[in-house]
Amino acid sequence: MSSKWVSPFLDANLGGFISPDGNIMHDGNQYRERIDDDWSELKSLGSVFDKISIMSLTVSKNGTYVFDERDKVGTLRYSRIVDGEREAPRPFSKEINTGKWTAHPFIALDESYIIWDSERRGGFGGVDLYISFREKDGSWGAAINLGDKINTSGADSGAKVTPDGKYLFFNRQVSAKDYNVYWVDAQIIETLRPNI
């Protein structure tokens, strides 16, 4: 008898991405708040997001949104809270937004790195997972391929690190239409971090 795997990032009934504290579920350009053992009705992220077709969105501890768009595959954007106000979304630099396909971002809780998938030169297959680390000056470092322990000749995508920082989950294409979920020790991230 097999048991169903339950994602630490998705609500099994509603399908939205759960924030690290478990109190907000993001669904495109909307969200729900936890109310006891249930969820509120959908609410808008704000008027600046109403016309953005968000595919996936992650959030740091500081409330920074990092997301991609269904209509503009290839551009990852971020929106911070500055002086108590949500800023308009801005695109990341070319270190991240390069390649034929750039999507499915994940920002670390402390904003020290971003992981995303991209189709670009020098990869192992059609779509690989990449990481960029935050530099001392606040900019983002060059994209680093997660390597052949993670990436294959197929599509590897949708990486997320568990809120406790222990595991890296990602999707791997196993046939033309099927993907499986894989996980590894998140320590692999530290082996890629530059010594700065």
Secondary structure, 3 states (H helix, E strand, C coil): CCCCCCCCCECCCCCCEECCCCCEEEECCEEEEEECCEECCCEECCHHHCCCCEEEEEECCCCCEEEEECCCCCCCEEECEECCEECCCEECCCCCCCCCEEEEEEECCCCCEEEEEEECCCCCCCEEEEEEEECCCCCECCCEECCCCCCCCCEEEEEEECCCCCEEEEEEECCCCCEEEEEEECHHHHHHCCCC
